[in-house]
Amino acid sequence: MEDKPSENVEVDMSRSDEVLSRETTKCSTIAAWSVVLGSLDTARQLVGYQVTFDGGIRSSLIVLFSECLKLIVLFCFLLTRSAELMKVHKFSLWLLFPASIYAITNNLFYVGVSLVPPPIWAILNQTRVIFLGVVYKFIFKRQFTKYQWTGLFFLLIAVTLTAAKGDDSKHKTYTRSDLMYACIIALGASFLSAIGPIVVEWRLKSDESRSFAVQQFQLYTMGLLSCLVVVSLDVLRKPMVMDRLQMPQLSAILAVVLTAACGLTVGAVMKKTDNVVKELSGIGRKIKVAESLEDEYKLLSETAKSHAVLSMGISCFILRNETSANNEKPITKYLVHTYNFMLMPEDHHTVDPFSIKFLALHEFNFNKLYKSGIHYTLTDRMNENNRRTDKSFIDLLMKMLNCNVPMIVHNGFVDLAFFYQNFISDLPTSSKKFFNSLKENFKGGIFDTKYIALKLKKMRASYLAYMFRKCQKDNVENNQNRNKSIDVAFSDLLTNGEQLSFFTCKTPDYPILITNQICKHFAFNGWCRDGTDCKRSHDLDTIVHINFKFRKCQNKERDETCKEINEEATEKKLSGQHSSGFDAFMTGFAYSFFLNQNEVLNLDNSRNRIYISKKY
């Protein structure tokens, strides 16, 4: 596994002994951030405790000034990115909720640290580790992580330090009631510490229409408003008389800086880590969250063993001939055979209602599946009840594997696991054995077009429909400019119209207008939470065009008004079509286009590299 600065992981099966090296690097990175955050938090506790002796400034003002400092830092950062700075004005009222939580938590921190000495508060403050562990375990079905165990370890150290603190004459005396109030405050802060990050991760990290810096700037702005409310309430409780007459002590200044640094570091840690709630693509329902690549493989293995493959698409690209002697246009021609197999597994399997709904929305023919689907099961699983099993399909797949031709997939980790479990053998017990077995079975090599699109081609989006349309558009432009291009012709072996399906994927021949009515979530991810109810456009041709022109629109003023897209003219079926055969063709076309640019891309570097959508 390669260690590159990326939001995702690529598995290099040609170096299977290093499959888990990326996980170790990820753990080291998170551990380093945890050390930084823990150090800042410890320093903040000590300085906050000192502020209670120095006086001169109330804790609510410290929190307020720290929010101002965070805003200033982020604003200076956004000044270097003018395009992102233009988006900071689009606020959402729901941001007040997590912002208020952070404001209250920070104020509770200074109240608690003023009641008891730092070692005592350090013990009480570690209750948030236990609380978060309980929330993640019973609500999100996550394991108690080693970072939370580390928090418990520090809790024990704090207990030891408290027991051996010796002479406490330098500290402010505290009563049993102070300790009780500190316990209540610590529990309240722990509860809020669990709610705040979960809400922020759930809403902000799933919103790719704004950068993380813009999201944090908006969150801190709402936090500033919340702090102003807290300061107002504090002033009503205790009128501000001396605060204006005394110069702030060094401890107060350090408290402001450390509080701001802690807030910024928490934001950086949240950006590095993954969502607490994760959905496995293709399954559709929430499952356990994997803490490592090995955990994800085990979860995927369990799913593949209980679910079946109902449809498989195979698209064979056969090289016909290279450029003619005239060399008018450097065109590489392919003959394409595309098949969509309806499959009926003989084994007992689970049917996921979310997957069934997805297939139904995309006009999957269940009647045809149950009426004429190909019955299959592995030879070693056959028994006297498997009388309808047709071995020809398994034999066909085995002959394909023996041809030693490249296997092209798109985001193929899940697909390869299902293929292996259903058509080769039971999945191995570990990911390392799985990748080694894939190497042995696919001797022609495995190429993942999602990896190629992101790592080598550097596309702005990498979902299959976008990648295919982008390759189509670039191929047409290359042909018009007499650069290298490809041309595909389809086989006419089948003449029975009932067995043929046609999909329209012609590139548009009308001008495409840039619009601000594009669904940004769909443009980046290929799906939208609102589905068919979304009022913004999901038109792929417009999305590809906008991404192509995106940087030019950022760097210069527009001298023409953006116009609304005519939905009737641009409503294409490409984004709504779903067929295993058509998906296979789109994947094969994209790889053929990439292969035609091999001198630039060097696809040998992508051989046996599988894209995984989570960074470990």
N, C-alpha and C positions, 0 to 999 in steps of 0.2 A: 504494500500500500504506500502510495506516494505521500510525502509530507509537503503539501503546497498550501499557500494562503488562499483557501477557498471556503465557501459556505457548505460544501458537500464533500463526499468521499468518492474516490475511485479505487476499485480493488484491482490490483495487478495480479492476475492469476498465474502469470509466468514467474512470479516470485512469491509463491504461496507461503513460504516460510516467514514472510514479513507481513502477512495479512493483518495482524493485530498491532503492528507498530504504530499506526495512526492513532489507535485508541490510547496508547501510552502517551503519545505526544499531546493529545487532547486533554488527558487527565493532568499532565504536567502544566499545561497552560491554565486550566481552571484552578489548579492548586496555587499557582503563582498569583492569579488574581485574588484568590481567597486570602492569601497571606497579606497582600497589599491592603485589601479591605479590612481584614482583622487588625492590622497594625494601625490603620487610620482610626478605626472604631475605638481601639484601646487608648490611643492618644486623645481622642475626643472625650472619652470618659474622664481621663486624668485632668485635662484642661477644663472640662465642664465642672468638675469638682472644685478646682481652684477658683473658678469664677464665683462660686458661692461664698468664698472668703473675701475676694476682692470687692464684690458688689459693683455698683456704678452703672450696670446695665442689666436689664431683665432678660430672662431666657427667651421670651417671645420675640424680642428684638433681634437676638442672635439668630434665631431661625429665619426671621424676615430678611435680615441682611445676607444670610447664606443663600436664600433663594434668589436675591438680587445678583449675588456674585455668580451663581450658576447661569443665570440668564445672560449676564455680560460675557462669560466665557463662551457660551454657545452662540451668542450673537456674533462675536468676533470670528468664530469658526465658520458660521454661515455667510459672513461677508466674503469669504473666499469662494463661495458657491452661490453666485447670484441667482441662478435658476431655482435653487431650493429656497432661497430667502424670499422669493416671490410667493411661496406657498404657505408661509407661516400665519397668514391672516385667516385661513380657513379653519376656525376652531369648531369643536364639538362640545356641547354642554356636558356630555357624559364624562368628560375629562375632569370636571369638578369633583367627581366621586373619588377616584384614586388620588387626586391632588390633595383633597381634604384629608384623606387617610394619612398621606405622608406628612402633612403639616401637623396633624394631631399627634402622630407617632413621634416626630422630632421634639415637639413641646413636652410630651410625656417623658421623653428621655431626660431632658434637663430637670424636670420636676423630680423624677426618680433619683437621679444622681446627686441631687441636693439633699436628699433625705438620709442616705447611708453612704459609707465610704466606698470607694471604687471596687475593692474586692467583693464586698457584699453585693453591690449592683451587678458586677460581672457574673456572679452566680445566678442572680434572679433573671438577668438578661438572657441567659442561655436557655430559659424555658421556651423561647421561641423556636429553638432547634427541635425540641421534643414536640411542640405543637405543630410545626410544619411537617415533621415526620408522620404524625398521626393523620393530618389532613391528606397528605400525599398517599399514605398507605391505604386508607379506607375510602377515600373519595376518588382518587385518580389511580388506585391500584398500583402505585409505585413502590419499589423496594426502599427500605431505609438505607440511604446512600452512605458511602464511606465519608463523605463530607459532613453529613449529619453525625456520624459516629465521631468524627474529628471534633465537632462542636461539643459532644458529650465529654470527650477527653479534656478539652479546655475547661469544661465545667468542673471536672474533678480537680484540675490544677488550681482553679479559683477557690475551690473548697479548701484545698491544702494551704494556699496562701492566706486565706482568712483565718484558719486555725492557728497558723504560725505567724500572725501579723505582729505579735509582741506588743510593745508600747504603742498605745493609740492616743497618746496625749496631744499629738499634733493635729488630730482630726477632730472635727466637730462631734460632740456627743450626740448619740441618737437613742431614742427610747424604743420600747416595744411597739408603740403605736406607729412610730416612724417606719419601723420594719414592716408592719402590717400594711401600711399605705403603700410602701415600696413594692410589696408583693402584689398588691392589687394593680398597681400601675404597670408592673412588669407583665402580668397576665393580660391586661388590656392591650399593651403594646405588642405582645406576642400574637394576639388575635388579629390585630390590624396588620401586623407584619406578614401574616399569612394571606389575608384578603387582598392587600394592595398589589403585591407582585403578580398574583394570579389574574387579577382583573387587567393589569397592564399587559401581561403576556397574551391574554386571551384576545384583547382588542387591538393593541398596537402592533404586536408582532405578526398578526395575520393581515394587517393593512399594508400592502406593498405600493399603494398609490402615493405615499409620502416616505421620504427617507427617515431613518432612525433619528437623525439630528433634529429634523423638523418636528417629529413626534415628541421628542424630549423637550424641545423649546416650548411647544404648546403646553405640555404637561407642567413645566416649571412656571409658565405664566399663570396658569390656573392655580398652581401652588402658591404663587405670590399673592394672588387675590385671597386665597384661604388664610394665609398668614396675616394679611391685613385685618381680616375679621377677628382672628385670634388676638392680635395686638389690641384691637378696639375693645374686646371683651376684657382683656387684662387691664387696660387703662380704666375701664368702668369699675373694676374690682378694686384697683389700687391706682389712684390718680398719679400721672407722671409729673413729678416735681423735680426730683434730683437728677433724673436721667439726662436732662438737657444741660445741667450745670457742671457735670463731671466729664472729664475726658475719659474715653474708653481705655481700660487697662490692656496690657499686652495679652493677658490671658483671654480677654473677651475677643480681641482680634484673632488670636489663634483659634478660638472656638468657632468663630464665623468661617475661617478658612478651612478648618478640618471638617466642619459640618457640610460645607459645599463640596469638599473633596470626596467625602463619603458618598454624597448623593450622585456625583458624576461617576464615581467608581462603580456604584451599584448599577447605573445605566450601562456602563461598559460590560459588566459581568452579564447582565441580561441579554445584551446583544450577542455575546459569545456563546451563551448556552441556548438550549432548544426549548420549545414550548412544553409546558407541563401536560398539555393535552395534545395527543398526536393521533392522526387517523392514517392507517395504512392504506396507501393508494390501491384501488382495485377491490378492496373488501367493503368499504363504505361504512363500517361501524367502528365505534371507538374501541380500542383494544388496549392491552397493557403497553406501557411505554418502555421501550428498550433503553437500557443504560449503556450498552456496548454493542459492537457489531455482532458478537457472539450471541447476546440476548436477542437481538433482532432476528438473527438467523433461526434461533430456536422457536420464536414466536411464528415466524413465517413457515417453518417446517410443520408446526402443529396445524396451521391453517391449511397448508397444501395437502396434508394427509386427510383432512376432514372434508375438503371441498373438491369439486371435480371441474374438469375442463369441458365446457359445452360446445365451444366453437374454436377452431384453429384456422388461421390464415397462413398460407404459404405462397410466396411470390418468387418465382425463379427468373433471374435476369441472365440471359445468355448473350454473350458478346458476339455480334454478327460480323462486323468488319470495322476496321479503322478508317481514317480519312483516305479518300481517293487520291490518285496520283496528281490530279489537277490542284488539289489542296486549296480549293476555293474557300471552303469553310472547314476548320478542324472539328469535325463532328464524330463522336463515338456513338455507334448504333447498338441498341439492345433489342432482343426479342424477349418479350415478357409473357410468362404463364402465371396467372394468378388464380388461386383456388381458395374457396371458403368451405371448410368441412364442418358439418353439423355432427356432433359427437354425443353418444349416449353411453355413459359409463355403466358397467355391470356392477361395480362395487357400490355399497351404501355410501351416500355422501350427503353433506349438509347443503341446503339451499338458502342463501342469504337474501332476505326480502329487499334489501337496498340494491343489491346487484340485479335482482329480477326487475325492480322498478326502473333501474338505469337502462337495462336492455329493452324493456317495454317502451320507454320513452323514445328509444332510437329504432323502433319498429323491428325488433328481433322477432323472427317467425317461430314461435313456440310450437305451433301446430306442425310445422315442417320438421322441427326437431324431434318431437315424439312420434311422428308418423314414419319418417324415413331417416332418422339419425343413425350414424354408424356406431354399432355397439362395439365396445372395446374393453379389454382388460389385459394386464400383463400376463405373460405366460406362466410365471411362477405363482400367480394368484388365481389361476383358473381352477375350477372344480366342475363337478357334474352338472351344476346348475347354470353354468355359463354356456348354454347351448347356442345362444344367438350371437355370440362373440365372433366378430369378423377379424381374423388375424392379419388380413391384407393391409390394414391401415398401419398397424404396428410394424409390419414388414416394410412398408413404404418408408416409414420414418427411419428404420434401421439402415435401409439402403442409402438414404440421403446422408446419414452420418458417415457411412463408409465411403462416400464420394470424396471426402476430405475437402469440401468446398467451404468457404467462409460462411459462418452463421451470423446474420445481421439482426440485431434487436434494437429496440428503443426503450431506454429505462428498463433494462432486461432482468434485473435481479429477481423480481417476483415471477416474471414469465419463465425464466430458466428453472426456478425452483418448482413451479407447477409442472413444467414439461418433464423434468427429471422424475418427479414423484409419480406422474401418471403414465409415462411412456418408457422410462428406462429402468428404474428400480426405486426402492424406498430411499428417501433422502439420508445421507450420512449423518452421523451424530454431531459433527462439528463443521463449522464453516470452512476450516482449512481443508478437511477431507472433501467437502463439497466442491471447492474450487479446483482441487487436484483432480477430482473425478471429471469435472467439466473439461479440463485440459485433455484428459485421456479420451473422452467421447467425441469432442469437437476438435479433431486434429487439424481442421482447416482454419481454426482460430475463431474467436468471437469478437465482434466489433459492435460497440454500443453507440448508436448515432447521437444519443443525448450527450454522452461524454464528448464526442467529436464536436457537436454543435457548441457546447459550452467552453471546452478547454482549448480546442484548436481553432474553431471558426469564430469564437467569441461572439455568438449571437446574443441579442438582448433578451430573447425568450427561447425556450427549448422544448416546449410541448410539441407533440407530433404534428398537429395540423399547422401550427405556425412554421415549424421547421420545413415542412414539405412545401408550403406556399412560398416561403422565402427562397428556397432552392429553385422552385419553378421560376420565380421572378428573376433571379440572378441568371438562370440558364437562358431565359429569353433575351436578356440584355447582352449576355456573352455572345449569343448567336447573331444578334443584330450588329454587334461590334466586331464580328469575325474573330472572336476569341474562342477558346475551347468550350464546347457545349456537348450535350448528349441528346440523343433522339431515341424514343422508345416506340416499338410497334407491338401490338398484342396478337397473341396466337388465335387462330380461328379453328382450333381442333374441335371445339364444341359447337354443334349446330342446333341443338335442341334449345329453343327459346325459353322453356321452363327452367332450364338449369343455368341461365345466364342472368346476371345482374349488371346494371350500368350505373356508373357514378359520374356526375359532371364535375370536372375539376379544371375547366378551362380558365386561364388567366383573363382578367377583365380587359375589354378593349375600349373602355370609356375613361375619361379623366377622373382621377380620385382627388377629392377635396379634403384638405385637413380640417378636422372638426374637434371641438372640445366636448363632444357628446359620446366619446368612446368610453366603454366600461373598462376602467384601468385595471381592475382586478382580473377580468377576463383576459385583457391584453397581456398581462404578465404571467398568468397561471394557466390559462386555457379553460377555466371554469369560473362560474359566478355563483355566489350564495343565493341570489334571487332567481337564478335559472331563467325560465321563459318569462317571468314577471319583471325582469330587469328592463328599465325604460331606456337604457343606453345601448349603443350599438355594439354587437359582437361580431361585426363583419371583419373577417380575417384580412381581406385585401386592403382595407383601410388601415388596420393595425400594422400590417407589414410596411405600408407606405409611410405611416406616421413615425414608426421606429427608424426608418431609413432617413427621414428628414428631421428627426428629433433634435439633433445637436445644432443643426443650422437654425432651427426655430428658437433655440436657446440663446444663441450668440448674436442675433440681430433682431432689430425691430421688424415686426410684420407690417408691410405696407398695404395689406389687403385684409378685409374682414373675413374671419372664419365663417363658413356657411354651414348650415345644417345639411346633413346627408339625407338624400331621398331614400327612405327605408325600402320602398318598393323596388327601387333600382339596384340596391346593394344587398338585399337579403339573399345571401348565398346559402346553399345547402351543404357546403363543404364542412363547416363547423358543426353542423347537426348530424352529419352522417356518421354511422358507426357500424363497421363490418370488419371482422377479423381479416378477411382477404384484402379489403381496401387499406386497412392499417398496415398490413404487410407490404402492399405496393408502395405506400407513401414512404415507409422505412427504406425499402430497396431503392426507390428513386433518389432519396436524399443521399444514401451511401454512394450510389453510382455517380452523383454529382460531385460529392466530396472526393471520390476516387479519381475523377477527372482533373482535380486540382492537387493531386498527390505531390507534385513537385513543391508546392507551397506548404501543404498541410502535413506531409510525411505521416501517412496513416499507420505506418508500422509502429509508431509510438502509441497508438491506441489499441493495438492487438491485445486481446484478453484483458481488457480493462472494463470493468463493469461499474456503471454509475449507481451510487447509493444516495438517496435523497436526504441523508442526515449526516452531520459531521460528528465523528466520535473522537 
